[in-house]
Amino acid sequence: MRRREHARHLLRDYPNAIRMRGLGFAAAVPAAYAAGAARPVVIVPGVFERWNFLRPIANRLAEAGHPVYVIPELGINAGPIPAAAGRVLEFLERRDLHRVALVAHSKGGLVGKAAMLQDTDGRIDRLVAVATPFGGSRMAHFTLVPALRAFRPRHPVIRRLVAEREVNARITSIYPSFDPHIPEGSAIEGGTNVRLDVVGHFRVLEDAAAIEAVLVAVQR
């Protein structure tokens, strides 16, 4: 029964991902995102995603006065987590951004935490992650795709990120009541955990309560 329910949630969630991926090929970053005087926000998408997966969240942050930035060099974020974290830090230095809130989805949260651990200049103030497998996901054992197998709980990068806890107090993890891609859940020890009454790894990105929770965490 649980397997059938798991499969049903996956099937309901994937249309959202397919639609977002299709829109991503034509998704220009709105000029209005550069305006605003509040805390700067940098978007970090998940694996095989472009920034537009977080567009509903980015729109709300921009409306609230936060300048929102996208990192073109991340592409579809399919490379190793440490390398992606390096690209994030290079972007912050190039734009001379400080007091930054990283707003991330899925793998983006792992990239964001890795960037915080490498942030010797203190540019990153906080990370707000949506549906991130902070402890890895056992679902990664069922794929041959290297970019997805990197989420195995015993992968060396995942184990190192779990062990490094000094930045956890500056991380807010927002996640659905059930995520078919991360059945273990996305709670992070020592961080702020926000569990929402929504189901789906991608559906949560368009959930009104999730969007407001991200805004609250950025402005806290």
Backbone as a chain_set.jsonl record, in Angstrom:
{"seq": "MRRREHARHLLRDYPNAIRMRGLGFAAAVPAAYAAGAARPVVIVPGVFERWNFLRPIANRLAEAGHPVYVIPELGINAGPIPAAAGRVLEFLERRDLHRVALVAHSKGGLVGKAAMLQDTDGRIDRLVAVATPFGGSRMAHFTLVPALRAFRPRHPVIRRLVAEREVNARITSIYPSFDPHIPEGSAIEGGTNVRLDVVGHFRVLEDAAAIEAVLVAVQR", "coords": {"N": [[0.825, -1.205, 0.0], [1.887, 1.283, 0.867], [3.893, 1.596, -1.062], [2.38, 1.888, -3.396], [1.067, 4.268, -2.823], [3.265, 5.973, -2.643], [4.177, 5.873, -5.312], [1.971, 7.055, -6.549], [2.073, 9.695, -5.587], [4.483, 10.495, -6.748], [3.796, 10.448, -9.489], [1.919, 12.471, -9.552], [3.467, 14.627, -8.949], [5.458, 14.94, -10.927], [4.38, 16.19, -13.345], [4.456, 18.912, -12.678], [7.219, 19.385, -12.547], [7.966, 18.867, -15.199], [6.566, 20.851, -16.579], [7.746, 23.177, -15.486], [10.377, 22.791, -16.32], [10.118, 22.966, -19.095], [9.288, 25.639, -19.384], [11.577, 26.858, -18.595], [13.438, 27.125, -20.678], [12.83, 29.414, -21.977], [12.935, 31.379, -20.138], [13.483, 34.464, -19.176], [15.296, 36.575, -16.976], [13.494, 38.766, -15.017], [13.753, 42.31, -15.322], [13.036, 43.802, -13.154], [13.863, 42.379, -10.97], [16.371, 43.226, -10.191], [16.039, 45.491, -8.711], [15.32, 47.119, -5.522], [15.998, 47.447, -2.005], [16.289, 45.863, 0.157], [17.477, 42.894, 1.949], [19.787, 41.199, -0.107], [19.034, 38.521, -2.353], [19.992, 35.354, -3.506], [19.372, 32.995, -5.933], [19.393, 29.476, -5.902], [19.059, 26.784, -7.762], [17.758, 23.343, -7.98], [19.034, 20.03, -8.869], [19.391, 19.48, -12.335], [17.789, 21.619, -12.871], [16.683, 24.925, -13.765], [16.752, 28.425, -12.85], [14.104, 29.224, -12.938], [12.453, 27.349, -11.756], [12.111, 28.198, -9.212], [10.682, 30.468, -9.547], [8.04, 31.451, -8.686], [8.595, 31.921, -5.958], [10.775, 33.677, -6.161], [9.529, 35.856, -7.415], [7.814, 36.749, -5.377], [9.654, 37.54, -3.418], [10.977, 39.615, -4.756], [8.844, 41.409, -5.049], [8.583, 42.126, -2.423], [10.672, 43.802, -2.038], [13.269, 42.825, -2.178], [16.339, 42.594, -3.817], [16.88, 40.275, -6.372], [18.951, 37.694, -7.449], [20.322, 35.678, -10.07], [22.339, 32.864, -10.948], [24.02, 32.383, -13.735], [26.15, 30.685, -14.374], [25.74, 28.292, -13.076], [24.179, 26.729, -14.669], [22.298, 23.873, -15.345], [22.763, 22.824, -12.935], [24.076, 20.301, -12.545], [26.556, 19.397, -11.871], [29.304, 18.478, -9.579], [28.721, 18.975, -6.069], [30.61, 20.51, -4.417], [31.972, 21.991, -6.425], [29.891, 23.509, -7.524], [29.26, 25.04, -5.301], [31.544, 26.597, -5.17], [31.161, 28.161, -7.467], [28.977, 29.668, -6.687], [30.109, 31.251, -4.628], [32.048, 32.631, -6.116], [30.368, 34.16, -7.732], [29.13, 35.82, -5.803], [31.343, 37.268, -4.936], [32.129, 38.516, -7.314], [29.941, 40.182, -7.813], [30.066, 41.649, -5.564], [28.474, 41.175, -3.228], [26.866, 41.258, -0.061], [25.623, 40.182, 3.192], [23.912, 38.225, 2.288], [21.053, 36.237, 1.435], [20.733, 32.989, 0.613], [18.49, 31.336, -1.433], [17.101, 28.321, -1.98], [16.42, 25.265, -3.813], [16.006, 21.817, -3.238], [18.788, 20.036, -4.325], [20.072, 22.447, -4.461], [20.05, 23.449, -1.873], [21.983, 21.882, -0.607], [24.227, 22.673, -2.029], [24.186, 25.319, -1.231], [24.694, 25.091, 1.564], [27.266, 23.993, 1.478], [28.584, 26.144, 0.302], [28.327, 28.044, 2.343], [29.992, 26.903, 4.249], [32.425, 27.275, 3.043], [32.692, 29.966, 2.949], [34.711, 32.244, 3.536], [34.793, 34.993, 3.543], [32.508, 35.86, 4.711], [30.114, 36.514, 3.371], [27.626, 35.312, 3.076], [24.667, 35.395, 4.762], [22.493, 33.785, 5.484], [20.741, 30.702, 4.776], [17.957, 29.614, 3.009], [16.226, 26.869, 2.47], [14.342, 24.78, 0.342], [12.736, 21.745, 0.396], [15.139, 20.091, 0.605], [17.554, 17.494, 0.54], [19.09, 17.133, 3.174], [20.243, 15.093, 4.661], [20.762, 13.317, 2.692], [19.236, 10.977, 0.347], [17.517, 7.942, 0.261], [16.386, 7.169, -2.086], [18.197, 7.68, -4.043], [19.694, 5.436, -4.435], [18.454, 3.962, -6.342], [18.99, 4.74, -8.917], [21.022, 5.184, -11.877], [22.162, 7.465, -12.671], [24.799, 9.647, -12.359], [24.663, 12.281, -11.246], [22.429, 12.13, -9.648], [22.922, 9.94, -8.008], [24.7, 11.034, -6.316], [23.324, 11.861, -4.117], [23.117, 9.825, -2.321], [22.856, 8.653, 1.022], [25.291, 7.794, 2.175], [27.21, 8.872, 0.6], [30.369, 10.462, 0.218], [30.407, 13.335, 0.153], [27.858, 14.059, 1.076], [27.973, 12.916, 3.636], [29.995, 14.462, 4.774], [28.803, 17.002, 4.765], [26.675, 16.573, 6.501], [28.072, 16.115, 8.863], [29.318, 18.543, 9.367], [28.292, 21.062, 11.294], [28.31, 23.675, 12.11], [27.172, 25.822, 10.739], [24.507, 25.351, 10.725], [22.627, 26.647, 12.353], [22.012, 28.911, 10.993], [20.427, 28.165, 8.951], [17.344, 27.662, 7.366], [15.042, 25.186, 6.889], [12.558, 24.291, 4.748], [9.846, 22.26, 4.091], [7.778, 19.693, 2.52], [4.965, 17.79, 3.88], [5.119, 15.227, 2.983], [7.554, 13.974, 0.856], [8.128, 12.494, -2.092], [10.594, 12.146, -3.268], [12.378, 12.469, -1.264], [12.016, 10.589, 1.051], [12.895, 10.395, 3.672], [12.641, 12.891, 4.696], [13.339, 16.449, 5.252], [14.416, 17.697, 7.467], [16.788, 19.526, 9.398], [19.371, 19.179, 11.667], [19.71, 21.342, 14.389], [18.993, 23.53, 12.937], [16.38, 25.758, 11.675], [13.317, 24.348, 11.28], [10.642, 23.939, 9.069], [7.731, 22.47, 8.562], [5.335, 21.736, 6.154], [1.858, 21.516, 5.251], [1.623, 20.06, 2.685], [2.076, 18.063, -0.229], [4.718, 16.776, -2.16], [7.659, 17.15, -4.096], [8.126, 19.094, -6.01], [5.704, 20.457, -6.202], [5.571, 21.867, -3.849], [6.974, 24.182, -4.338], [5.257, 25.97, -5.464], [3.376, 26.4, -3.619], [1.357, 28.433, -1.59], [1.725, 28.804, 1.187], [4.329, 27.877, 1.503], [5.774, 29.712, -0.02], [5.344, 32.088, 1.447], [6.554, 31.307, 3.818], [9.219, 31.167, 3.053], [9.71, 33.88, 2.516], [9.38, 34.973, 5.118], [11.504, 33.711, 6.439], [13.705, 34.76, 5.076], [13.515, 37.415, 5.793], [13.699, 37.37, 8.523]], "CA": [[0.0, 0.0, 0.0], [2.754, 2.459, 0.931], [4.582, 1.736, -2.348], [1.428, 2.43, -4.365], [0.856, 5.673, -2.47], [4.505, 6.648, -3.023], [4.157, 6.007, -6.771], [0.918, 8.012, -6.914], [2.584, 11.033, -5.314], [5.485, 10.78, -7.775], [3.104, 10.735, -10.743], [1.261, 13.771, -9.422], [4.486, 15.664, -8.796], [6.268, 15.109, -12.123], [3.891, 17.192, -14.302], [4.955, 20.225, -12.274], [8.62, 19.477, -12.942], [8.035, 18.926, -16.668], [6.116, 22.182, -16.991], [8.768, 24.148, -15.104], [11.553, 22.597, -17.171], [9.804, 23.502, -20.411], [9.274, 27.095, -19.31], [12.921, 27.348, -18.308], [14.206, 27.427, -21.879], [12.507, 30.769, -22.441], [12.74, 32.182, -18.933], [14.403, 35.586, -18.978], [15.227, 37.128, -15.629], [12.852, 40.086, -15.076], [14.614, 43.44, -14.966], [12.627, 44.297, -11.837], [14.546, 41.626, -9.922], [17.592, 43.923, -9.779], [15.687, 46.62, -7.853], [15.08, 46.783, -4.123], [17.06, 47.81, -1.067], [16.304, 44.911, 1.277], [18.525, 41.882, 1.902], [19.903, 40.552, -1.422], [18.716, 37.094, -2.418], [20.583, 34.64, -4.634], [18.625, 31.771, -6.187], [20.205, 28.295, -6.2], [18.104, 25.726, -8.115], [18.127, 21.959, -7.741], [19.696, 19.306, -9.942], [18.693, 19.5, -13.625], [16.831, 22.719, -12.834], [17.097, 26.305, -13.953], [16.266, 29.298, -11.795], [12.667, 29.466, -13.024], [11.733, 26.452, -10.865], [11.818, 28.98, -8.013], [10.15, 31.771, -9.97], [7.002, 31.986, -7.799], [9.243, 32.417, -4.749], [11.566, 34.857, -6.538], [8.592, 36.958, -7.662], [7.336, 37.262, -4.081], [10.769, 38.224, -2.772], [11.182, 40.877, -5.473], [7.731, 42.286, -4.689], [8.805, 42.579, -1.047], [11.786, 44.739, -2.011], [14.576, 42.167, -2.172], [16.97, 42.346, -5.124], [17.0, 38.831, -6.582], [20.002, 37.386, -8.416], [20.396, 34.336, -10.635], [23.727, 32.55, -11.295], [24.006, 31.659, -15.017], [27.213, 29.687, -14.435], [25.295, 27.019, -12.517], [23.521, 25.939, -15.708], [21.223, 23.06, -14.78], [23.249, 22.378, -11.623], [24.289, 18.845, -12.582], [27.93, 19.078, -11.502], [29.555, 18.159, -8.173], [28.275, 19.982, -5.105], [31.662, 21.47, -4.054], [32.249, 22.892, -7.552], [28.773, 24.448, -7.603], [29.418, 25.971, -4.18], [32.577, 27.536, -5.591], [30.564, 29.107, -8.421], [28.15, 30.589, -5.908], [30.991, 32.206, -3.956], [32.631, 33.484, -7.156], [29.33, 35.1, -8.133], [28.978, 36.805, -4.731], [32.517, 38.145, -4.948], [32.092, 39.317, -8.542], [28.898, 41.207, -7.646], [30.348, 42.293, -4.279], [27.254, 41.063, -2.437], [27.036, 40.961, 1.355], [24.372, 39.925, 3.932], [23.1, 37.5, 1.305], [20.242, 35.062, 1.742], [20.608, 32.017, -0.466], [17.185, 30.673, -1.452], [17.46, 27.152, -2.783], [15.529, 24.102, -3.886], [16.569, 20.477, -3.358], [20.249, 20.024, -4.323], [20.55, 23.802, -4.229], [20.309, 23.631, -0.456], [23.277, 21.264, -0.311], [25.214, 23.602, -2.59], [24.197, 26.492, -0.364], [25.391, 24.799, 2.815], [28.691, 23.862, 1.153], [29.097, 27.499, 0.087], [28.445, 28.674, 3.659], [31.171, 26.344, 4.918], [33.613, 27.793, 2.359], [32.535, 31.421, 2.859], [35.67, 32.884, 4.441], [34.556, 36.439, 3.542], [31.296, 36.149, 5.458], [29.119, 37.165, 2.51], [26.326, 34.64, 3.183], [24.073, 35.551, 6.08], [21.59, 32.673, 5.793], [20.264, 29.829, 3.703], [16.568, 29.169, 3.115], [16.194, 25.735, 1.546], [13.038, 24.143, 0.179], [12.807, 20.334, -0.008], [16.549, 19.722, 0.422], [17.938, 16.243, 1.216], [20.274, 17.433, 3.972], [20.857, 13.832, 5.061], [20.742, 12.424, 1.541], [17.969, 10.302, 0.075], [17.696, 6.535, -0.119], [15.917, 6.998, -3.459], [19.359, 7.792, -4.925], [20.233, 4.095, -4.685], [17.7, 3.321, -7.425], [19.294, 5.381, -10.194], [22.398, 5.065, -12.369], [22.591, 8.811, -13.071], [25.767, 10.107, -11.353], [24.228, 13.508, -10.574], [21.421, 11.759, -8.656], [23.551, 9.032, -7.041], [25.449, 11.865, -5.367], [22.493, 12.113, -2.955], [23.094, 8.677, -1.425], [23.214, 9.073, 2.38], [26.672, 7.487, 2.53], [28.151, 9.523, -0.316], [31.308, 11.24, 1.046], [30.038, 14.752, 0.254], [26.7, 14.129, 1.968], [28.415, 12.621, 5.004], [30.748, 15.627, 5.285], [27.871, 18.096, 5.019], [25.938, 16.23, 7.713], [28.975, 16.228, 10.013], [29.646, 19.955, 9.597], [27.047, 21.617, 11.833], [28.478, 25.02, 12.668], [26.342, 26.814, 10.045], [23.11, 24.905, 10.721], [21.764, 27.615, 13.029], [21.661, 29.958, 10.017], [19.705, 27.5, 7.859], [15.922, 27.34, 7.516], [14.631, 24.13, 5.972], [11.11, 24.283, 4.533], [9.651, 21.009, 3.359], [6.407, 19.173, 2.537], [4.667, 16.727, 4.839], [5.686, 14.02, 2.368], [8.316, 14.234, -0.365], [8.449, 11.175, -2.653], [12.011, 12.095, -3.631], [13.153, 12.466, -0.019], [11.102, 10.006, 2.048], [13.431, 10.606, 5.022], [12.341, 14.253, 5.127], [14.383, 17.449, 5.047], [14.778, 18.372, 8.71], [18.224, 19.684, 9.609], [19.668, 19.293, 13.09], [20.245, 22.625, 14.812], [18.458, 24.605, 12.109], [14.953, 26.05, 11.818], [12.598, 23.432, 10.406], [9.258, 24.337, 8.819], [7.026, 21.397, 7.855], [4.102, 22.281, 5.608], [0.812, 20.564, 4.901], [1.581, 19.932, 1.228], [2.798, 16.871, -0.67], [5.374, 16.892, -3.457], [8.988, 17.775, -4.164], [8.025, 20.263, -6.884], [4.471, 21.181, -5.906], [5.808, 22.768, -2.724], [7.539, 25.44, -4.826], [4.162, 26.86, -5.85], [2.443, 26.442, -2.501], [1.324, 29.783, -1.018], [2.306, 28.79, 2.523], [5.778, 27.72, 1.351], [6.312, 30.985, -0.509], [5.357, 33.024, 2.569], [7.541, 30.824, 4.789], [10.525, 31.593, 2.54], [9.813, 35.327, 2.756], [9.569, 35.182, 6.545], [12.859, 33.265, 6.797], [14.662, 35.721, 4.505], [13.417, 38.703, 6.49], [13.825, 37.202, 9.976]], "C": [[0.865, 1.264, 0.0], [3.486, 2.678, -0.382], [3.656, 2.336, -3.397], [1.174, 3.921, -4.106], [2.065, 6.518, -2.87], [4.516, 6.902, -4.531], [3.118, 7.026, -7.209], [1.392, 9.45, -6.693], [3.634, 11.443, -6.353], [4.817, 11.194, -9.079], [2.407, 12.087, -10.706], [2.262, 14.915, -9.408], [5.218, 15.962, -10.098], [5.704, 16.098, -13.135], [4.339, 18.608, -13.967], [6.395, 20.418, -12.721], [8.754, 19.624, -14.449], [7.626, 20.305, -17.159], [7.171, 23.233, -16.677], [10.001, 24.039, -15.986], [11.316, 23.166, -18.566], [9.815, 25.012, -20.423], [10.674, 27.666, -19.133], [13.723, 27.729, -19.527], [13.962, 28.844, -22.379], [12.38, 31.742, -21.279], [13.824, 33.245, -18.801], [14.221, 36.12, -17.565], [14.601, 38.518, -15.705], [13.796, 41.197, -14.624], [14.294, 43.954, -13.566], [13.33, 43.565, -10.697], [15.769, 42.376, -9.385], [17.308, 45.073, -8.821], [15.537, 46.15, -6.409], [16.279, 47.079, -3.245], [17.131, 46.875, 0.128], [17.439, 43.903, 1.103], [18.603, 41.244, 0.509], [19.686, 39.048, -1.329], [19.358, 36.495, -3.661], [19.888, 33.284, -4.739], [19.58, 30.635, -6.556], [19.25, 27.131, -6.496], [18.637, 24.33, -7.812], [18.777, 21.316, -8.953], [18.793, 19.248, -11.181], [17.626, 20.591, -13.67], [17.5, 24.027, -13.233], [16.376, 27.165, -12.918], [14.745, 29.402, -11.776], [11.845, 28.477, -12.195], [11.32, 27.197, -9.587], [11.187, 30.335, -8.344], [9.019, 32.28, -9.087], [7.577, 32.568, -6.505], [10.03, 33.68, -5.053], [10.674, 36.06, -6.774], [8.141, 37.586, -6.34], [8.433, 38.03, -3.359], [11.035, 39.57, -3.427], [10.078, 41.881, -5.13], [7.92, 42.872, -3.295], [10.031, 43.477, -0.923], [13.166, 44.131, -1.956], [15.134, 42.095, -3.594], [17.258, 40.857, -5.256], [17.987, 38.568, -7.707], [19.953, 35.916, -8.821], [21.834, 34.099, -11.094], [23.758, 31.749, -12.595], [25.017, 30.518, -15.067], [26.806, 28.335, -13.849], [24.639, 26.134, -13.569], [22.329, 25.197, -15.139], [21.678, 22.367, -13.493], [23.431, 20.858, -11.539], [25.69, 18.435, -12.154], [28.079, 18.757, -10.018], [29.166, 19.308, -7.249], [29.392, 20.959, -4.726], [31.975, 22.456, -5.177], [31.149, 23.929, -7.697], [28.855, 25.48, -6.484], [30.475, 27.02, -4.509], [32.039, 28.575, -6.553], [29.677, 30.122, -7.712], [29.022, 31.66, -5.264], [31.667, 33.142, -4.946], [31.636, 34.546, -7.604], [29.174, 36.197, -7.075], [30.139, 37.789, -4.711], [32.493, 39.074, -6.16], [31.075, 40.458, -8.439], [29.084, 42.01, -6.36], [29.091, 42.331, -3.404], [27.586, 40.66, -1.005], [25.656, 40.776, 1.995], [23.401, 39.1, 3.096], [22.277, 36.392, 1.947], [20.23, 34.189, 0.497], [19.244, 31.365, -0.342], [17.28, 29.541, -2.458], [16.356, 26.109, -2.786], [16.367, 22.831, -3.993], [18.098, 20.495, -3.287], [20.81, 21.412, -4.051], [20.825, 24.081, -2.768], [21.619, 23.015, -0.011], [24.412, 22.135, -0.829], [25.338, 24.822, -1.692], [24.92, 26.245, 0.94], [26.891, 24.651, 2.567], [29.324, 25.235, 0.941], [29.266, 28.227, 1.42], [29.695, 28.193, 4.384], [32.471, 26.868, 4.323], [33.675, 29.318, 2.377], [33.438, 32.144, 3.858], [35.484, 34.399, 4.515], [33.286, 36.829, 4.289], [30.224, 36.856, 4.644], [27.714, 36.575, 2.684], [25.806, 34.757, 4.613], [23.244, 34.334, 6.464], [21.247, 31.884, 4.543], [18.823, 29.435, 4.007], [16.385, 28.103, 2.044], [14.817, 25.096, 1.537], [13.254, 22.722, -0.334], [14.234, 19.895, -0.34], [16.877, 18.432, 1.178], [19.205, 16.427, 2.048], [20.977, 16.175, 4.466], [20.968, 12.84, 3.92], [19.366, 11.809, 1.36], [18.226, 8.865, -0.354], [17.203, 6.27, -1.539], [17.078, 7.063, -4.45], [19.989, 6.443, -5.227], [19.598, 3.441, -5.91], [17.929, 3.973, -8.778], [20.743, 5.138, -10.573], [22.959, 6.42, -12.781], [23.542, 9.365, -12.006], [25.303, 11.331, -10.57], [23.182, 13.227, -9.501], [21.984, 10.804, -7.609], [24.374, 9.802, -6.009], [24.639, 12.178, -4.117], [22.397, 10.906, -2.014], [23.549, 9.099, -0.02], [24.671, 8.813, 2.765], [27.683, 8.043, 1.524], [29.073, 10.423, 0.516], [30.928, 12.705, 1.212], [28.856, 14.921, 1.205], [27.126, 13.91, 3.411], [29.184, 13.803, 5.599], [29.804, 16.768, 5.626], [27.043, 17.829, 6.274], [26.8, 16.47, 8.959], [29.291, 17.676, 10.367], [28.372, 20.685, 10.017], [27.14, 23.075, 12.262], [27.609, 26.075, 11.984], [24.851, 26.484, 10.125], [22.155, 25.902, 11.364], [21.319, 28.732, 12.095], [20.91, 29.387, 8.81], [18.251, 27.286, 8.255], [15.561, 26.316, 6.46], [13.103, 24.069, 5.936], [10.792, 23.075, 3.661], [8.211, 20.512, 3.484], [6.223, 18.081, 3.577], [5.122, 15.374, 4.309], [6.322, 14.4, 1.041], [8.716, 12.886, -0.953], [9.903, 11.034, -3.076], [12.912, 12.024, -2.403], [12.261, 11.89, 1.073], [11.591, 10.168, 3.479], [13.03, 11.968, 5.588], [13.553, 15.157, 5.007], [14.769, 18.205, 6.308], [16.294, 18.413, 8.863], [18.484, 19.948, 11.086], [20.279, 20.654, 13.403], [19.764, 23.802, 13.989], [17.005, 24.88, 12.45], [14.203, 25.205, 10.811], [11.131, 23.823, 10.316], [8.606, 23.257, 7.957], [5.651, 21.894, 7.439], [3.121, 21.172, 5.238], [0.61, 20.544, 3.389], [2.402, 18.705, 0.865], [3.455, 17.156, -2.011], [6.666, 17.676, -3.425], [8.966, 19.053, -4.99], [6.78, 21.097, -6.591], [4.67, 22.179, -4.778], [6.326, 24.127, -3.185], [6.469, 26.451, -5.225], [3.114, 26.991, -4.749], [2.512, 27.808, -1.813], [1.965, 29.829, 0.363], [3.825, 28.655, 2.465], [6.415, 29.032, 0.922], [6.389, 32.001, 0.628], [6.374, 32.613, 3.622], [8.962, 31.217, 4.356], [10.725, 33.084, 2.816], [10.084, 35.631, 4.224], [11.004, 34.827, 6.956], [13.924, 34.218, 6.264], [14.685, 36.998, 5.315], [13.625, 38.605, 7.998], [15.083, 37.878, 10.483]], "O": [[0.615, 2.197, -0.763], [3.689, 3.823, -0.787], [4.07, 3.18, -4.192], [1.078, 4.722, -5.035], [1.916, 7.633, -3.37], [4.825, 8.007, -4.978], [3.359, 7.786, -8.146], [1.137, 10.323, -7.524], [3.671, 12.595, -6.785], [5.22, 12.174, -9.704], [2.318, 12.77, -11.727], [1.945, 16.036, -9.806], [5.567, 17.114, -10.356], [6.492, 16.811, -13.756], [4.577, 19.414, -14.866], [6.758, 21.485, -13.217], [9.564, 20.418, -14.927], [8.262, 20.866, -18.052], [7.459, 24.09, -17.513], [10.602, 25.047, -16.359], [12.21, 23.777, -19.151], [10.303, 25.616, -21.379], [10.929, 28.819, -19.478], [14.61, 28.578, -19.434], [14.778, 29.407, -23.11], [11.783, 32.809, -21.421], [14.94, 32.96, -18.368], [13.113, 36.114, -17.029], [15.136, 39.38, -16.402], [14.543, 41.036, -13.659], [15.168, 44.477, -12.875], [13.388, 44.074, -9.578], [16.157, 42.172, -8.235], [18.228, 45.584, -8.182], [15.614, 44.958, -6.112], [17.427, 46.975, -3.679], [17.953, 47.076, 1.022], [18.268, 44.049, 0.204], [17.581, 40.792, -0.008], [20.093, 38.397, -0.368], [19.273, 37.07, -4.747], [19.822, 32.527, -3.771], [20.457, 30.797, -7.404], [18.687, 26.552, -5.567], [19.798, 24.153, -7.441], [19.04, 21.986, -9.951], [17.592, 19.0, -11.079], [16.664, 20.487, -14.43], [18.706, 24.212, -13.064], [15.499, 26.684, -12.2], [14.154, 29.641, -10.723], [10.665, 28.723, -11.946], [10.311, 26.867, -8.963], [11.167, 31.238, -7.508], [9.024, 33.464, -8.751], [7.097, 33.591, -6.015], [9.967, 34.649, -4.296], [11.02, 37.172, -6.378], [8.095, 38.809, -6.21], [8.164, 39.065, -2.751], [11.29, 40.558, -2.738], [10.352, 43.066, -4.944], [7.471, 43.984, -3.018], [10.393, 43.875, 0.184], [14.143, 44.839, -1.713], [14.461, 41.583, -4.488], [17.821, 40.248, -4.346], [17.876, 39.146, -8.789], [19.596, 35.041, -8.032], [22.486, 35.025, -11.578], [23.542, 30.537, -12.562], [24.78, 29.503, -15.722], [27.472, 27.332, -14.106], [24.548, 24.92, -13.387], [21.45, 25.8, -14.523], [21.033, 21.426, -13.029], [22.992, 20.221, -10.582], [25.985, 17.242, -12.08], [27.095, 18.763, -9.28], [29.274, 20.477, -7.62], [29.139, 22.164, -4.714], [32.218, 23.633, -4.913], [31.428, 25.099, -7.962], [28.554, 26.655, -6.693], [30.321, 28.193, -4.169], [32.411, 29.746, -6.473], [29.632, 31.292, -8.09], [28.708, 32.847, -5.346], [31.843, 34.325, -4.654], [32.01, 35.696, -7.832], [29.093, 37.377, -7.418], [29.951, 38.987, -4.499], [32.797, 40.262, -6.052], [31.323, 41.564, -8.921], [28.333, 42.951, -6.103], [28.7, 43.386, -2.906], [28.467, 39.835, -0.765], [24.642, 41.163, 1.415], [22.187, 39.277, 3.202], [22.727, 35.706, 2.865], [19.761, 34.615, -0.558], [18.877, 30.892, 0.734], [17.512, 29.771, -3.644], [15.493, 26.069, -1.909], [17.33, 22.782, -4.758], [18.653, 20.93, -2.277], [21.891, 21.548, -3.479], [21.724, 24.856, -2.44], [22.297, 23.556, 0.862], [25.429, 22.314, -0.159], [26.439, 25.302, -1.423], [25.686, 27.097, 1.388], [27.7, 25.131, 3.362], [30.462, 25.468, 1.349], [30.244, 28.95, 1.608], [30.376, 28.973, 5.049], [33.499, 26.907, 5.0], [34.631, 29.898, 1.861], [32.975, 32.6, 4.904], [35.967, 35.03, 5.456], [33.021, 38.017, 4.476], [29.504, 37.705, 5.17], [26.721, 37.269, 2.463], [26.436, 34.274, 5.554], [23.273, 33.892, 7.613], [21.437, 32.341, 3.416], [18.505, 28.985, 5.108], [16.39, 28.405, 0.85], [14.203, 24.895, 2.584], [13.881, 22.52, -1.373], [14.501, 19.39, -1.431], [16.511, 18.298, 2.345], [20.271, 15.938, 1.676], [22.191, 16.191, 4.669], [21.236, 11.659, 4.142], [18.443, 12.088, 2.126], [19.054, 8.606, -1.228], [17.562, 5.256, -2.137], [16.965, 6.564, -5.57], [20.748, 6.323, -6.189], [20.138, 2.477, -6.453], [17.136, 3.774, -9.697], [21.592, 4.914, -9.71], [24.114, 6.51, -13.198], [23.133, 9.538, -10.858], [25.523, 11.412, -9.362], [23.055, 13.994, -8.546], [21.575, 10.848, -6.449], [24.703, 9.27, -4.948], [25.188, 12.704, -3.148], [21.675, 10.957, -1.018], [24.531, 9.83, 0.11], [25.228, 9.534, 3.592], [28.87, 7.723, 1.589], [28.598, 11.086, 1.438], [31.103, 13.267, 2.293], [28.854, 15.824, 2.042], [26.692, 14.634, 4.308], [29.044, 14.108, 6.784], [29.971, 17.43, 6.65], [26.743, 18.754, 7.029], [26.314, 16.965, 9.976], [29.508, 17.998, 11.535], [27.479, 20.903, 9.199], [26.155, 23.648, 12.727], [27.332, 27.117, 12.577], [24.021, 27.255, 9.644], [20.995, 25.994, 10.962], [20.344, 29.427, 12.383], [20.778, 30.049, 7.78], [17.96, 26.791, 9.344], [15.754, 26.553, 5.267], [12.448, 23.829, 6.95], [11.403, 22.889, 2.608], [7.507, 20.862, 4.431], [7.192, 17.52, 4.089], [5.469, 14.481, 5.082], [5.704, 15.065, 0.209], [9.559, 12.196, -0.379], [10.396, 9.916, -3.227], [14.057, 11.58, -2.483], [11.796, 12.632, 1.938], [10.792, 10.09, 4.412], [13.072, 12.182, 6.799], [14.654, 14.702, 4.7], [15.395, 19.261, 6.22], [16.994, 17.465, 8.507], [17.88, 20.841, 11.68], [21.245, 21.072, 12.763], [20.084, 24.949, 14.3], [16.461, 24.31, 13.396], [14.429, 25.33, 9.608], [10.459, 24.016, 11.329], [8.896, 23.146, 6.765], [4.892, 22.408, 8.261], [3.514, 20.041, 4.95], [-0.433, 20.956, 2.881], [3.332, 18.348, 1.588], [2.821, 17.716, -2.905], [6.753, 18.735, -2.803], [9.707, 19.992, -4.701], [6.81, 22.32, -6.723], [4.016, 23.221, -4.746], [6.133, 25.125, -2.491], [6.742, 27.648, -5.312], [2.081, 27.631, -4.944], [3.599, 28.287, -1.49], [2.672, 30.785, 0.684], [4.532, 29.246, 3.28], [7.465, 29.42, 1.435], [7.392, 32.703, 0.761], [6.992, 33.47, 4.255], [9.8, 31.557, 5.19], [11.783, 33.497, 3.292], [10.936, 36.464, 4.535], [11.636, 35.552, 7.723], [14.933, 34.456, 6.927], [15.741, 37.6, 5.507], [13.717, 39.625, 8.68], [15.362, 37.844, 11.682]]}, "num_chains": 1, "name": "protein.A"}
